[in-house]
Amino acid sequence: MAEGRYLLVDVREPNEVAVEAYPGGIVVPLSTFDAKDIPDPQGKEVVFACRSGKRSVTSSLAAQSAGFTYDKHLAGGIIGWKAAGLPTKSGG
């Protein structure tokens, strides 16, 4: 992400993101998910993310069903992100 290669799409709910968020991620909650709500990635690879990796797979499959080629997700979600020592931010 720091190199500008990825657009991280956080599909967690607003109350979850308000507690802890991915720096630089955009929020498109799975409960109201529409792949058209994802901004133009402008050449970046879209990667879906959630808490543990389950909702991110669901959103990736939904985007593909809608005709998008977004087939990447962050295995382990924010739990794995933090376990890898990567930073989070508070307050969404």
C-alpha positions in Angstrom: 0.0 0.0 0.0 2.8 2.4 0.8 4.1 2.0 -2.8 0.6 2.8 -4.2 0.1 -0.7 -5.7 -3.1 -1.6 -3.8 -6.5 -0.2 -3.0 -7.6 -1.8 0.3 -11.4 -2.1 0.6 -12.5 -2.7 4.2 -15.8 -4.5 4.2 -16.3 -4.4 7.9 -19.2 -2.5 9.4 -18.9 1.2 10.4 -19.0 0.4 14.1 -16.0 -2.0 13.7 -14.0 0.6 11.6 -14.8 3.3 14.2 -12.8 1.2 16.8 -9.8 0.3 14.6 -9.1 0.8 10.9 -6.6 0.0 8.2 -4.6 3.1 7.4 -5.4 4.2 3.8 -8.3 1.7 3.4 -11.7 2.7 2.1 -14.9 1.3 3.7 -17.6 -0.5 1.7 -19.5 -2.5 4.3 -20.5 -6.0 3.4 -24.1 -5.5 4.8 -24.7 -2.9 2.0 -22.1 -4.1 -0.4 -22.3 -3.0 -4.0 -19.1 -3.3 -6.1 -20.1 -0.1 -7.9 -19.4 1.8 -4.7 -15.7 0.9 -4.9 -13.9 4.0 -6.3 -11.9 3.6 -9.5 -8.7 1.9 -8.4 -6.7 3.9 -11.0 -4.4 1.0 -11.9 -4.1 -0.3 -8.3 -5.0 -3.8 -7.4 -8.1 -4.1 -5.3 -7.7 -6.1 -2.2 -10.7 -6.8 0.1 -10.1 -6.9 3.9 -12.2 -7.6 7.0 -11.6 -8.9 10.5 -10.5 -12.4 9.9 -10.7 -13.1 6.1 -14.2 -14.5 5.7 -16.2 -11.4 4.7 -13.4 -10.4 2.4 -13.8 -13.6 0.4 -17.5 -13.1 0.2 -17.1 -9.5 -1.1 -14.5 -10.6 -3.6 -16.9 -13.2 -5.0 -19.8 -10.7 -5.0 -17.6 -8.2 -7.0 -16.7 -11.0 -9.5 -20.4 -11.9 -9.9 -21.1 -8.3 -10.7 -18.5 -8.4 -13.5 -15.5 -6.9 -11.8 -12.1 -8.7 -11.8 -11.4 -8.0 -8.1 -10.2 -11.4 -6.9 -7.8 -10.6 -4.0 -8.5 -10.6 -0.3 -6.3 -10.2 2.8 -6.0 -13.6 4.4 -6.3 -13.3 8.2 -7.9 -9.8 8.0 -7.0 -7.1 10.5 -6.2 -9.9 13.0 -3.4 -11.1 10.7 -2.4 -7.5 9.8 -1.8 -6.7 13.5 0.0 -10.0 14.1 2.4 -9.1 11.3 3.2 -5.9 13.2 1.4 -3.6 10.7 -0.1 -0.4 12.0 -3.8 0.4 12.5 -5.5 3.7 13.2 -8.3 4.5 15.6 -11.5 6.3 14.8 -12.0 4.9 11.3 
